[in-house]
């Protein structure tokens, strides 16, 4: 399922003037001149995160457009202070291209996130003790938030950061919201249930978050409460136990026909035999279909603390081929010998970790990277470029999109190009004369000069070398970070599996390249050619359907729609 994000969710009234004014006042706490931007370390639908330096300290900087949602996030950030939650440092306003942005500074956590860790080579070496500690850290962060009547609403593996010791920080509070109790008359949001009834009574709130991790009640647009966070947490726990991502490669695909419920039989069959049964049972309870059947965050913490004590003893139990079971009437079953016997378990020494592997090594931010089409950043703005034989610097409008860099004479030409792109027919596969110059970013090299706010972008295979100059140092840092990230993602996608780059230069006269380039999707050229979609006649004959996109490893919905429509035009079937 694609991610579902909604920044138009206004759950009741926006933050009251007092909270809004406090957030605005707090944005004066950081001077932008004290910030030096580094490379991009993450980007999402609404924000980009940079590594940065602030007064000599390495920090993470989140850059986002100014609006009510960012003020609400700042309101939450200022209220929370817990070792398992990302530490807030400060914020400031920044005017960029006549638009107002908010820059949020937080502590830098250099171990990546759980999602990337699971896709990396080190995840099979994660011991069960380490797994329990990761789960416990996240649960303690949730308990802290829920006890303060704050729902996160976007719990997922990518929002759990790991430090070098594999300790967790929950992050990204863009969807977090406060829920007031009945006896708080001046609540930030509309009246809500009392703390005592908070677990059992739902709230009508908007759909937001990432749908792979969403509970059924949210997907069905029903009332929900903080138990929604527990379901999402349970999905992450399942991914940790199975070392796989849900909804990828057919694993635990949640289907509307089955009410988006977790297939527990498939889950149990995918768990490693060495997994403590208590962890499996906890994951099942957290992902219960009915919200009232899920434990609270406090109960999850207590459950994991008990398990942690068990794992520190000399014996735990390995699951046999028997299915998991809890003795009837034993709601707080522990890893005792009687429980193990009834559940078909056999003792073994846990000290060796998962299946006798060594404890996992410390993680470093650049150890491994995994990207898809949605990882490619998009950006646009004015830059100076040398023009003519005199090399006089002229302003151009530069666009980074879909792993391609486009250079327009000015912003007006760019807007005209967007309008023509929506209207033109590409049935002949020819490139429009109105298109600006462009090049795929895969294979490009960026070289930065430390002075004059200048840098060079070259593409050796296409004999391209472009020079750019920004108007300010911050603008240069933004561009260099974004272009560097875009090149990294483009190279990864062009390599297919991320192991090696294609050695053949791009043939820009190839009809498939011209067709894809006209659609702004030249990044897929090598994929089309190597997987047999080598001519327009072939595409005209076969079309492009869902199975083709899966075979081509194209998962971006917008890209699929564009390619599907263009293929219909080739076939003469477009309406």
Protein Blocks (a to p, Z undefined) as FASTA:
>chain_A
ZZdddfkbcghjaddfklmmmmmmmmmmpcfklpccdddfbdcfkbccddddeehiacdd
ddddddfklmmmmmmmmmgccfkbccdfbdcdddeehiacddddddddfebpfklmmmmm
klmmpcfklmmmmmmmmmmmmmmmmmnopafklacfklpccdfkopacdehjllgccddd
fklmkbfbdcdddfklmmmpccddddedjfklpcfklmnopacdfklmmmmmmmmmmmmm
nopaehighiapacfkloopacfklmmmmpcfklcfklmmmmmmmmpfblklpccfklmm
mmmmmmmmmmmpmbdcdddfbdcdddehiakbcfbfklmmmnopacddfknogehiacdd
dddfklpccddfklpccddddddddedjkopacddddddeehiacddfblmlmmmmmmmm
mmmccklopacfkbccdddfehpacdddfehhiacdddfknopacddddfbfklmmmmmm
mmmmmmmmmmmmmnonopaccfbdcdfkbmklmmmmmnopammmmmmmmnopabfklmmm
nopafklmmmnopabfklmmmmmmmmmmmnopaZZ
